[in-house]
Amino acid sequence: MKSPKASTFIVTVQGTSMVKLIISLVLLLFLVFSLSALFTSLSPEYRIKSNSLGSASTILNGEVLYQLMGSENHYFLQSLPEDSTPNLSSLLFKASTNISLDDPRSLLGREFPGFSLFDGDILVAGEGTNYTNMPMESPPPQEVLNIEQEAKLQNTEKLENAKANESADTPLSTGKRKMVYIYFSHNRESFLPYLKGVKDPNLAHHSKINVTKIGDRLKSQFESNGIGTVVEKADIMDKLNKKGWTYGRSYDESRNVVQAAMTKNDDLTYFIDIHRDSRRKKDTTKKINGKSYAKLAFVIGAEHSKYEKNLKLANKIHKKLEKKYPGLSRGIIQKKGAHTNGKFNQDLSEKAMLVEFGGVDNTFEELNRSADAFADVLSEIFWDAEEVSNTVNEKGEKK
């Protein structure tokens, strides 16, 4: 038989242990919540994440979930196309291995270092577009980015005299309001026909003859359609060199430029980052009505909250181009995941886009025709949206 003192001692010890247990649980919960808050508050580039798990999770999209729920409740199946039944064995294989039988890059990307830099998903395929000829931008050698070592120019006599097409008179105008902002994250991307003695696509860079001239053409066309436009001529490459930043940080620097512009002018609505593809002429050129055009490709970053709005706009432009200029658009490419930017500054606006104009072999005659076509289509979309929102009158004044 235990003595009263012994019983009291046992109860005291048990009570102390229980208190310690409760305190430990509270501290553990506090630690878990603190760590969770810390990880979720970090900028996306510093967060701990698994690319494999992220890729696997994207396989189970809304359509697949509807199909799974529809196996129990057939009401969900009514909102899906009749031929949309998923191949469960293929989905399980892809989810468990991150390898798609329809895309050999999913296997090769793990075997070859740097291969994932050319990764991406074709959301909308234009004429002739597939995974073998997707838009590609290879970082140039550092020496070619120095102005002192850039190539001499050729075939430039007619460039300054090229005039934009006169658009039909429009009764609408944004007046003094600037609505479109055109900029160039890779502002020195150039074209081989104008670089004397240069044959290597990776060397097609120049400080004077480059993609910024496409911006000038677009500005002329937009303004002839009554839409005030700003062309940003900041030399992003020069800014990178002065800061000692690598070419890979081009979007970080152009982001600073875009944000400064947004601060100065809150009328800016459409943000267009103009680039040039590294693909050769067979993939980047299209003849329409006997005239040669530089094909267009839309690149959408998927790692931000405005992704769906940007994709919707790109899709609308693509469809209108298909209707008015068949074959001009190469389609819409999505970029996300490891080894890519994933945003391309498109998180700054619901009407932001990155457009690849032609490739290294295209001429400005071809590029200008494409700029005219792009401005034609986007101007229609712009004024349709303004008419719906009823925010601008014929004098360009806000209502």
C-alpha positions as CSV (number, residue, x, y, z in Angstrom):
1,M,0.0,0.0,0.0
2,K,1.4,3.4,-1.1
3,S,1.7,6.1,1.5
4,P,-0.1,9.4,1.1
5,K,3.2,11.2,0.5
6,A,4.1,8.8,-2.3
7,S,0.7,9.2,-4.0
8,T,1.0,13.0,-3.8
9,F,4.5,12.8,-5.3
10,I,3.3,10.7,-8.2
11,V,0.4,13.1,-8.9
12,T,2.8,16.1,-8.8
13,V,5.2,14.4,-11.2
14,Q,2.3,13.5,-13.6
15,G,1.0,17.0,-13.4
16,T,4.4,18.5,-14.2
17,S,4.8,16.2,-17.1
18,M,1.4,17.1,-18.5
19,V,2.2,20.8,-18.2
20,K,5.6,20.3,-20.0
21,L,3.8,18.3,-22.7
22,I,1.2,21.1,-23.2
23,I,4.0,23.8,-23.3
24,S,6.0,21.7,-25.8
25,L,2.9,21.3,-28.1
26,V,2.2,25.0,-27.9
27,L,5.8,25.8,-28.8
28,L,5.8,23.3,-31.6
29,L,2.6,24.8,-33.1
30,F,4.1,28.3,-32.7
31,L,7.3,27.1,-34.5
32,V,5.2,25.5,-37.3
33,F,3.1,28.6,-37.9
34,S,6.2,30.9,-37.7
35,L,8.1,28.8,-40.3
36,S,5.0,28.7,-42.5
37,A,4.6,32.5,-42.3
38,L,8.3,32.9,-43.1
39,F,8.3,30.7,-46.2
40,T,5.1,32.1,-47.6
41,S,6.1,35.7,-47.2
42,L,9.4,35.3,-49.1
43,S,9.7,36.5,-52.7
44,P,9.0,33.6,-55.1
45,E,12.6,33.4,-56.2
46,Y,13.7,32.7,-52.6
47,R,11.1,30.1,-51.6
48,I,11.9,26.5,-51.1
49,K,10.1,24.5,-53.7
50,S,10.3,21.3,-55.7
51,N,10.1,21.6,-59.4
52,S,9.2,17.9,-59.7
53,L,6.3,18.2,-57.4
54,G,5.2,21.4,-59.0
55,S,5.3,19.9,-62.5
56,A,3.3,16.8,-61.2
57,S,0.7,19.0,-59.6
58,T,-0.1,20.8,-62.8
59,I,-1.2,17.6,-64.5
60,L,-4.3,17.5,-62.4
61,N,-6.0,20.5,-64.0
62,G,-9.6,21.5,-63.7
63,E,-10.8,19.2,-66.6
64,V,-9.3,16.1,-64.9
65,L,-10.8,17.0,-61.6
66,Y,-14.2,17.4,-63.2
67,Q,-13.8,14.0,-64.8
68,L,-13.0,12.4,-61.5
69,M,-15.9,14.1,-59.7
70,G,-18.1,13.2,-62.7
71,S,-17.5,9.5,-62.1
72,E,-19.6,10.0,-58.9
73,N,-21.9,12.8,-60.0
74,H,-22.6,12.8,-63.7
75,Y,-23.8,16.5,-63.5
76,F,-20.2,17.6,-63.7
77,L,-19.7,15.9,-67.0
78,Q,-22.3,18.1,-68.7
79,S,-19.8,21.1,-68.8
80,L,-17.1,19.1,-70.6
81,P,-16.7,18.2,-74.3
82,E,-17.8,14.8,-75.2
83,D,-14.4,13.7,-76.4
84,S,-12.5,15.0,-73.3
85,T,-12.2,11.7,-71.4
86,P,-8.6,11.6,-70.0
87,N,-6.3,8.7,-70.3
88,L,-5.8,7.8,-66.7
89,S,-2.8,5.4,-67.3
90,S,-1.0,8.2,-69.2
91,L,-1.8,10.7,-66.4
92,L,-0.6,8.4,-63.7
93,F,2.6,7.7,-65.6
94,K,3.2,11.4,-66.2
95,A,2.4,12.4,-62.6
96,S,4.7,9.7,-61.1
97,T,7.7,10.3,-63.5
98,N,7.2,13.8,-64.9
99,I,7.7,12.3,-68.3
100,S,5.2,12.9,-71.1
101,L,5.1,10.4,-73.9
102,D,4.0,13.2,-76.2
103,D,7.0,15.4,-75.4
104,P,10.5,13.8,-75.5
105,R,12.0,16.9,-73.9
106,S,10.6,15.8,-70.6
107,L,13.1,13.0,-70.6
108,L,16.0,14.7,-72.4
109,G,15.8,17.7,-70.1
110,R,17.0,15.6,-67.2
111,E,19.9,14.1,-69.1
112,F,21.4,17.2,-70.8
113,P,22.6,20.1,-68.6
114,G,21.0,23.4,-69.7
115,F,18.4,21.7,-71.9
116,S,15.6,23.0,-69.7
117,L,16.4,26.5,-70.7
118,F,14.6,25.8,-74.0
119,D,11.6,24.3,-72.2
120,G,8.1,25.6,-72.5
121,D,4.5,24.6,-73.3
122,I,2.7,25.4,-76.5
123,L,-0.7,26.6,-75.3
124,V,-1.9,27.6,-78.8
125,A,0.0,26.3,-81.8
126,G,0.1,28.5,-84.9
127,E,0.7,27.2,-88.4
128,G,3.8,24.9,-88.4
129,T,4.5,25.4,-84.7
130,N,5.6,22.4,-82.8
131,Y,8.1,21.5,-80.0
132,T,11.0,21.4,-82.5
133,N,10.8,25.0,-83.6
134,M,9.5,26.9,-80.5
135,P,10.8,30.4,-80.0
136,M,14.4,30.3,-78.6
137,E,16.6,33.0,-77.1
138,S,20.2,32.0,-76.5
139,P,22.3,34.3,-74.3
140,P,25.0,36.0,-76.5
141,P,28.7,35.8,-75.7
142,Q,29.7,38.5,-73.3
143,E,32.2,40.1,-75.8
144,V,29.5,40.7,-78.4
145,L,27.6,42.9,-75.9
146,N,30.5,45.5,-75.9
147,I,29.8,48.3,-78.3
148,E,33.5,48.6,-79.1
149,Q,33.5,45.0,-80.6
150,E,30.1,45.1,-82.4
151,A,29.9,44.3,-86.2
152,K,29.9,47.0,-88.9
153,L,26.6,47.6,-90.5
154,Q,25.3,47.0,-94.1
155,N,22.1,47.3,-96.1
156,T,20.9,50.2,-93.9
157,E,20.3,52.8,-96.7
158,K,16.5,52.4,-96.9
159,L,15.8,51.9,-93.2
160,E,15.3,55.6,-92.3
161,N,13.1,56.2,-95.3
162,A,10.6,53.5,-94.7
163,K,7.2,54.9,-94.0
164,A,4.4,53.3,-92.1
165,N,1.1,52.5,-93.9
166,E,-1.6,55.1,-93.6
167,S,-4.5,53.7,-91.7
168,A,-8.1,54.6,-92.3
169,D,-9.3,57.7,-90.5
170,T,-10.7,56.9,-87.1
171,P,-13.1,59.2,-85.3
172,L,-11.7,58.1,-82.0
173,S,-8.5,59.3,-80.3
174,T,-7.0,59.0,-76.9
175,G,-5.8,62.6,-77.3
176,K,-2.9,63.4,-75.1
177,R,-3.3,60.2,-73.1
178,K,-0.6,57.6,-73.7
179,M,-2.1,54.2,-73.5
180,V,0.5,51.8,-75.0
181,Y,4.0,51.3,-73.6
182,I,6.5,49.6,-75.8
183,Y,9.9,48.5,-74.3
184,F,12.8,46.1,-75.0
185,S,14.2,43.9,-72.3
186,H,16.8,42.7,-74.9
187,N,17.1,46.0,-76.7
188,R,20.2,45.1,-78.7
189,E,18.7,42.0,-80.4
190,S,19.5,42.6,-84.1
191,F,19.2,40.9,-87.5
192,L,21.9,39.2,-89.6
193,P,21.1,40.9,-92.9
194,Y,22.4,44.2,-91.4
195,L,25.5,42.9,-89.7
196,K,28.5,42.7,-92.0
197,G,30.3,39.4,-91.9
198,V,28.2,37.9,-89.1
199,K,26.7,34.5,-89.7
200,D,26.3,33.1,-86.2
201,P,22.7,33.8,-84.7
202,N,24.2,34.2,-81.3
203,L,26.2,37.2,-82.5
204,A,23.2,39.1,-83.9
205,H,23.3,42.0,-81.5
206,H,23.9,45.7,-82.2
207,S,23.5,49.0,-80.3
208,K,22.0,50.9,-83.2
209,I,20.2,48.6,-85.6
210,N,18.0,46.3,-83.5
211,V,14.5,45.6,-82.3
212,T,13.9,49.2,-81.1
213,K,13.1,50.1,-84.7
214,I,10.1,47.8,-84.6
215,G,8.9,49.9,-81.7
216,D,9.1,53.1,-83.8
217,R,7.0,51.4,-86.5
218,L,4.4,50.3,-84.0
219,K,4.2,53.7,-82.4
220,S,3.5,55.3,-85.9
221,Q,0.8,52.7,-86.6
222,F,-0.9,52.9,-83.2
223,E,-1.0,56.7,-83.3
224,S,-2.4,56.7,-86.8
225,N,-5.2,54.6,-85.3
226,G,-5.7,57.3,-82.6
227,I,-3.9,55.5,-79.7
228,G,-1.2,57.4,-77.8
229,T,2.0,55.4,-77.6
230,V,5.3,55.6,-75.7
231,V,8.4,53.8,-77.0
232,E,11.0,53.3,-74.2
233,K,14.5,53.7,-75.6
234,A,16.4,52.9,-72.4
235,D,19.5,50.8,-73.2
236,I,19.0,47.9,-70.9
237,M,22.2,46.3,-71.9
238,D,24.2,49.4,-71.0
239,K,22.5,49.5,-67.6
240,L,23.4,45.9,-67.0
241,N,27.0,46.5,-67.9
242,K,27.2,49.6,-65.6
243,K,25.8,47.5,-62.7
244,G,27.9,44.5,-63.4
245,W,24.8,42.4,-63.9
246,T,24.7,39.4,-66.2
247,Y,22.5,39.2,-69.4
248,G,20.2,36.9,-67.4
249,R,19.1,39.8,-65.3
250,S,17.7,41.8,-68.2
251,Y,14.1,41.4,-67.0
252,D,15.1,42.7,-63.5
253,E,16.5,45.9,-65.1
254,S,13.7,46.4,-67.6
255,R,11.3,45.9,-64.7
256,N,12.8,49.0,-63.0
257,V,12.2,51.0,-66.2
258,V,8.6,49.8,-66.6
259,Q,7.7,50.5,-63.0
260,A,9.2,54.1,-63.3
261,A,7.0,54.7,-66.4
262,M,3.9,53.4,-64.6
263,T,4.6,55.7,-61.7
264,K,4.8,58.7,-64.0
265,N,1.8,57.9,-66.2
266,D,-1.2,56.0,-64.8
267,D,-2.9,56.1,-68.2
268,L,-0.5,53.4,-69.6
269,T,-2.6,50.2,-70.1
270,Y,-0.9,47.9,-72.6
271,F,2.7,46.9,-72.0
272,I,4.5,45.3,-74.9
273,D,8.0,43.8,-74.6
274,I,9.5,43.4,-78.1
275,H,12.0,40.6,-78.8
276,R,13.6,38.8,-81.7
277,D,13.8,35.0,-82.0
278,S,17.1,33.1,-82.6
279,R,15.4,30.7,-85.0
280,R,16.2,30.8,-88.7
281,K,14.1,32.1,-91.6
282,K,12.2,29.0,-92.4
283,D,10.6,29.0,-89.0
284,T,10.1,32.8,-88.7
285,T,8.8,33.9,-92.1
286,K,5.4,33.7,-93.8
287,K,4.2,34.8,-97.2
288,I,0.7,36.4,-97.2
289,N,-0.8,37.6,-100.5
290,G,2.5,37.4,-102.2
291,K,4.3,39.5,-99.5
292,S,6.8,38.2,-97.0
293,Y,6.1,38.8,-93.3
294,A,8.2,38.1,-90.1
295,K,6.1,35.7,-88.0
296,L,5.0,36.6,-84.5
297,A,5.1,34.5,-81.3
298,F,3.6,35.3,-77.9
299,V,5.4,34.2,-74.8
300,I,3.4,34.2,-71.5
301,G,4.9,33.8,-68.1
302,A,2.7,31.6,-65.9
303,E,4.1,32.3,-62.4
304,H,1.9,35.2,-61.3
305,S,-1.7,36.1,-60.5
306,K,-2.3,38.0,-63.8
307,Y,-1.4,35.1,-65.9
308,E,-4.9,34.2,-67.1
309,K,-5.8,37.8,-68.1
310,N,-2.5,38.1,-70.1
311,L,-3.2,34.7,-71.7
312,K,-6.7,35.8,-72.6
313,L,-5.4,38.9,-74.4
314,A,-2.7,37.0,-76.3
315,N,-5.3,34.5,-77.4
316,K,-7.6,37.2,-78.6
317,I,-4.7,38.8,-80.6
318,H,-3.7,35.4,-82.0
319,K,-7.3,34.6,-83.2
320,K,-7.7,38.0,-84.9
321,L,-4.3,37.6,-86.6
322,E,-5.3,34.1,-87.8
323,K,-8.5,35.6,-89.3
324,K,-6.9,38.7,-91.0
325,Y,-3.3,37.4,-91.6
326,P,-3.5,33.6,-91.7
327,G,-0.2,31.9,-90.6
328,L,1.4,35.1,-89.3
329,S,1.1,34.0,-85.6
330,R,3.3,31.1,-84.5
331,G,1.0,30.8,-81.4
332,I,1.3,31.2,-77.7
333,I,4.1,29.7,-75.6
334,Q,4.0,29.4,-71.8
335,K,7.1,29.6,-69.7
336,K,7.4,28.6,-66.0
337,G,9.4,26.5,-63.6
338,A,13.1,26.2,-62.9
339,H,15.6,28.0,-65.1
340,T,13.2,30.5,-66.6
341,N,11.9,33.9,-65.5
342,G,8.2,32.8,-65.2
343,K,7.0,36.4,-65.1
344,F,8.6,38.5,-67.8
345,N,7.2,41.6,-66.0
346,Q,3.7,40.5,-67.0
347,D,2.7,40.5,-63.3
348,L,2.7,44.3,-63.5
349,S,-0.4,44.5,-65.7
350,E,-3.3,42.5,-66.9
351,K,-2.6,43.7,-70.4
352,A,1.1,42.8,-70.7
353,M,2.8,40.7,-73.3
354,L,6.1,39.5,-74.7
355,V,6.1,39.3,-78.5
356,E,8.8,37.7,-80.6
357,F,9.1,39.6,-84.0
358,G,10.6,37.3,-86.6
359,G,14.1,35.8,-86.3
360,V,17.7,36.6,-86.9
361,D,17.3,36.3,-90.7
362,N,14.3,38.6,-91.2
363,T,14.6,42.1,-92.9
364,F,12.9,45.3,-91.7
365,E,10.6,45.1,-94.8
366,E,9.2,41.9,-93.4
367,L,9.3,43.1,-89.8
368,N,7.5,46.4,-90.7
369,R,4.7,44.5,-92.4
370,S,4.3,42.4,-89.3
371,A,4.3,45.5,-87.1
372,D,1.6,47.0,-89.2
373,A,-0.5,43.8,-88.9
374,F,0.0,43.6,-85.2
375,A,-0.9,47.2,-84.7
376,D,-4.0,46.8,-86.9
377,V,-5.3,43.9,-84.8
378,L,-4.4,45.3,-81.4
379,S,-6.0,48.7,-82.3
380,E,-9.2,46.9,-83.1
381,I,-9.1,45.1,-79.7
382,F,-8.3,48.4,-77.9
383,W,-11.2,50.3,-79.4
384,D,-13.6,47.5,-78.9
385,A,-12.6,47.4,-75.2
386,E,-12.9,51.2,-74.9
387,E,-16.4,51.1,-76.5
388,V,-17.5,48.5,-74.0
389,S,-16.1,50.3,-71.0
390,N,-17.2,53.6,-72.5
391,T,-14.3,55.5,-70.9
392,V,-13.1,57.6,-73.8
393,N,-15.0,60.1,-75.9
394,E,-14.1,61.3,-79.4
395,K,-11.7,63.9,-78.0
396,G,-9.8,61.4,-76.0
397,E,-11.1,62.6,-72.7
398,K,-12.1,60.3,-69.9
399,K,-15.8,60.1,-69.1
